[in-house]
Structure formats: structure tokens, C-alpha cells
């Protein structure tokens, strides 16, 4: 079973490709009813993006919400648990973060991987999407990386294969807590007069946090900072304060590849 979360499509692509290769069911985390979830047959793979060098709070909460009974069934069945993290460049100490969450239930990760994908974080000064040339390079190389991971998962390999980057302790232990506390203020989301009332921002929101009121988007307080609403807007009308006015946009463009059946 592949549990995944994604805002702009990077992790959706990775999760879907792995699901196809491994022949595993695909579960989008915000839609999972944890109290009705059956025990997976032979494996669990978590796929999600790195947020500010840490594990998104939504992922940590999901692991907790699955509950002791679910995790006891996983242990009793000897099911392998693996994790694949997508990142713009590096994961710092995020592997230790998710490992700590799972150890609360007596679960040890079998393997942890990172896949470098195009950057999409734009809410703070100095952060922007990648230049198109770099975006293309990352997209061209990610498929081979995912295939490498899929083959290793099939063999049940036990390892940590991630790009941590420099000063990982500082990034995860200092920057990530600041991101959790100050990185997203839902009230800063708004639309400009360029809005064409297409509703794409509301449709893409995984948290159902964006609704259309009188033909325009309205943001609630249940924002997880995935930025899907911002990047999907066809006229760049979704804005976060004044920070995103001159920033770029990114949505994963290769959806057809994710539907490929690697067994053929």
C-alpha cells in the first residue's frame, strides 16, 4: 500500500509510478479513513514532500491517527515500512523525524529514499521555483531514480539513501520549527483582480480549504502550505501577501508518464 501526499504533483508522480511498479494500492492521505483501514498485505510505502527540511505536520498527524491497533497489526504481520521523500534539493534530518514518529508505535523503517524534484516553495523572501532549464534537468533525471527505488523496494533492501545537504541539524532543528509556527498564515491568501473565477484553486486543495464564494476563492484556516492553489492558477491571480507577486509557478507536467505500467 502506498500512502502519499502532494500539492503540486511531484509526490503524486512518484507515488503513482511506485504503485504501478510494485502493484500496490494507492491511498491519498487526506482521503484515508483511518478507522476503516485494513491491514496492508505485504508492505507500506510513504511518499510525501519535504517542507522546510522537515516532515509535513499532516504526515506526522496521519501516522498518529492510524493508531496503535493498526500499527500492531503491521508489526504482527511483519510488513515492511519504507519512505520516499521528494525534495527540491535536500532532506536534512527529515528521515530521523519520521523514524521517531513511527518508533512511538514500535515501527522501524526498512528504507528511506529521497527524490530530487523541481522546487515549488515561494512564500518567503529568497525562495522561488527553479529556472526552467534546471526544472527540465530534474524532471529528466527523476524517472531513473524512481525506477532505482522501485527495484530496491522489490528486493526488500534495507538502507538510507538520501541527500541531506549541509548543516542538516540547523535546518531541521531550527528552521523547520520556525516554519511550523510562522511559515503559513492562511489569512494572507487572497486573489487579485485578475481572477477569472475558474475554480481550479478550490478543486486542487487537498484539505478542502478553498471554497468559491460569489465566484471567487475564499480560504479557510485549514491550510497545510502545499501551495497547490497558488501554482494551479492559470492567470497568477492567487497571492500570498505581497510575497508571491513576482514569483514563478510550477505544476508537475508529465502526468502521462505516471500512468505507465512498468510491468509491460
N, C-alpha and C positions, 0 to 999 in steps of 0.2 A: 504494500500500500504506500503510495506517495502522497504525503501531506505537503501542500505548498501554499505560499502566499506571494502575491505580486501586485504591483501598482501600475507599472508601465510596460510589462510584458517580458522582461528579461528572465525572471524566475519562472514565469509561465512556460516559456520556451524550453528551459532546462528541464522542468518537471515533466512536461508533456513528452519530450524526447526520451527521458529516462523511463517514463511509464510505458511507452511503446516498446522500447528495447527490452525491458525487464518483464513485460507482460503483467504489469501491476495496475491495480485500480488507482485512479487519480482523484484526490479529495482536496477541494479548495477550502482552506481552513475557516474562513468566515462563514461558510455554509454547513460546516460539520455540526451535527447534533451529537455532542459528546456523550450524552446519557443513553444514546441508542446505538453507539458504535460497536460493531462486532470485532472480535479479535482477528487481526490480520493473519493470513495463512502462513507466511514464511518470512516476511521482512517488513520493516518500516523505513522509509527514506523521507527525511525532512528537507525541503527545498525552500529557501527564502533569501531575501536581500539583506545585506548588512546596512544598518542605519548608524551613521556616525561612529564607525568602528565598534559596533555592539549589536546584540541580538534585539530585533524589534520587540518592544513590550508585548505586542499582540502574540508573538510566538511563545514567549515565556508564560503568558496567561493561558494559552491553549494547552501547553504541556501540563500545567496545574489543573486545568478544567477537565482533562481526560480522566484524572482521578486515580486513586490508589488501586481500585478494583481492576481498571483497565491495565495498568502497568504491572500488577501482579499476574494477570493472565499472560501478558507479554513475557515476563520472566519465566513463568511456569512452562510456557511453550517453547522457550529457547529461541525466540525470534530475534534476529539481528536488527539493530537500530543504527542507521547511518545518517549522515548530514551533508548536504551540499549547499554552500553559501555563494550567492552571486555578489560581486563587488565591483566597484569602479576600478580599484587598484589593489586594495589590501584588506585583511580582516582583523589585524591586530590580535587581541586576546578574546575575540568572539567565540572561538572553539571552547575555551575554558568556561565561558559564560553559559553556553547551552549544556556543556557537560555537567556543570554544577546544578543546573535545573533538573536534569534527568537523574542525577545521583540522589536527589531527595527521595526518589522512588526506587532506589536501588538499581538503576539502569546505567550501564556503561556503553558509550558509543563505540561501535565497531570500527567506523572510519569517518573521517571528516575531510571534506574537499572544498576548494574554492574555485570559482569560475569567474574570470575577469570579463566584464561586460561594459558597455558604454555607461558613462556617468549620467545621472539624471537629477542630482540634488542641486537646487538653485535658490534656496530660501535664505542663505546667509551671504554676506559680502565675501568675495573671493571664490565662491562656488558657482560653477556653471556646467552645462553639458559639454561633452568633448567636441573638439573640431571635427568636421565631417570626415577628414582623412583618418584620424585616429579612431573614430566610431566605426568606420568601414573595416579597419585593420582588426579591431576587437571582434567584430561580428564574423569576419572571415576565419578567425582562429578558434572561436568558441565551440564550433561543432566538433572539431577533432578532440578538444578537451572533454567535452561531454561524452563522446564515444569512449575515450580512455577510461573515464569514471565508470560508465556503464559496464564495461568489460571487467573492471576490477570488482565492482559490486557483484557481478555474476559469479566471480571466483571466490567471493567472500573475503577478500583481502582486508587485513586489519592494519590501517595506517592513518596518519595525519599528513595530508598533502595540501597545504595552503600557503598563500603569500601573506606573510604577517606585516611586512613593511618595517620601517624604522620606528624606534621608541614606542613599541606596541603598548607597553604598560601605561604610558602617559595618555595615549589616545583612548584606550578603553576605560581606564580607571578614573580619568579626569574629564576628558571631552565628552564621552558618552553620557555620564550622569548629568552634565550641563545640558546636553541635547534633550534628555528626557524631561528636564524641568523647564527649560527655556526655549527649546527648539521649535515649538509649534504653538501658535496662538490662533485657534480657529476663528476668532473674531477678525483677524487680519485678512481673511479670504473675502474677495469681493469680485464683481465683474465691472468691466469698463463699458463705455457707451458703444464699443464695437460689437458687443454681444448680439448674436443673431438668433438666440433662443432655440438652438438646435437640440439642447438637452443631453448632449454627449457627456458633459461633466457629471451629470446626475446618474447616467446609465453606467458609467465606468466605476463609480465609487464602490469599493468592496465593503465599506462599512455602512452603506445606505445613508450616508451623512449629508448628501447633497440632494435637495429636492427642488423642483421647479415651482415657483410661486409667481403668478401673474406673468408667466412667460420668461422668467429669469431665475438663475440659480440662487438658492439660499443655503448657507452652510450651517449645520448644527454643531454640537460640541464634541461629537464622537469621531474626531479626526485622528488618523494614525500616521499622518505625514507621508503617505505613499506618493503623493503628487500626481496621481492619475488624472485628476480633474484639470490640473494646470496643463499637463502635456498633451492631453487629447483635444483641447480646444482648437478648432480649425482656424480661428481668427485671432488667437493670442489675446482673448478678452478676459481670461481668468487671471487674477492678480493676487499677490500676497503682499500687502502693504505697498511700499514703493520699490521693494527689492527686486521684483521679477520683470519690471517694465522692459529692460533691455537684455534679458536673459534668453537663452535658446530653449528649444523644446525637443523632446525625444520620446518616441513610442517604438517599441520593437517592431521592425518592418518585415521579418521573414517568417510569418505565421505558417506558410505552406510547408516549410522545412520541418516545423514541429509536428506536422501530421504524418510525416514519413514513417513507414513501418520498416524498421531496421532488420527485421527477420527475413524480408524478401531479398 
